[in-house]
Amino acid sequence: MDIKKLVSQVVAAFLLFTIISVILEKEYTKEVIFNKAVNGLIFGLIYGVFLWAQEKFKNRK
């Protein structure tokens, strides 16, 4: 997998997670947005590792 494609998917996952969770929270304070952004960053990183591992082990066959 190309690194640009992986990074773009991770950024998209981060943004979607953050935006959707802030909307569902229905509270738009600075603290809530910051906490959701941190959670989104963690989710994006885990998702990126998952995509990388999936691609690495898929190509071994």
C-alpha positions in Angstrom: 0.0 0.0 0.0 1.3 3.4 -0.9 2.1 5.6 2.1 0.1 8.5 0.7 -3.0 6.3 0.5 -2.5 5.0 4.0 -2.0 8.5 5.5 -5.1 9.8 3.7 -7.2 7.0 5.0 -6.0 7.6 8.5 -6.7 11.3 8.3 -10.2 10.6 6.9 -10.9 8.2 9.8 -9.6 10.7 12.3 -11.8 13.5 10.9 -14.9 11.4 10.5 -14.6 10.0 14.0 -14.1 13.4 15.5 -16.9 15.1 13.6 -19.4 12.4 14.2 -18.7 12.0 17.9 -18.9 15.8 18.5 -22.2 15.9 16.6 -23.6 13.0 18.6 -22.4 14.5 21.9 -24.4 17.6 21.1 -22.1 19.7 23.3 -19.7 22.0 21.5 -17.4 23.2 24.2 -13.6 23.4 23.8 -13.0 20.6 26.2 -15.4 18.2 24.5 -14.0 18.9 21.1 -10.4 18.5 22.3 -11.3 15.2 24.0 -13.0 13.9 20.9 -10.1 15.0 18.8 -7.7 13.0 21.0 -10.0 10.0 20.8 -10.2 10.4 17.1 -6.4 10.6 16.8 -6.0 7.4 18.8 -8.7 5.7 16.6 -7.0 6.9 13.5 -3.6 5.5 14.6 -5.1 2.1 15.5 -6.9 2.0 12.2 -3.7 2.9 10.4 -1.8 0.0 12.1 -4.6 -2.3 11.3 -4.6 -1.3 7.6 -0.8 -1.6 7.5 -0.8 -5.1 9.1 -3.6 -6.3 6.9 -1.8 -5.3 3.8 1.5 -6.7 5.0 0.1 -10.1 5.9 -2.1 -10.2 2.8 0.9 -9.9 0.5 2.7 -12.8 2.2 0.5 -15.4 0.7 
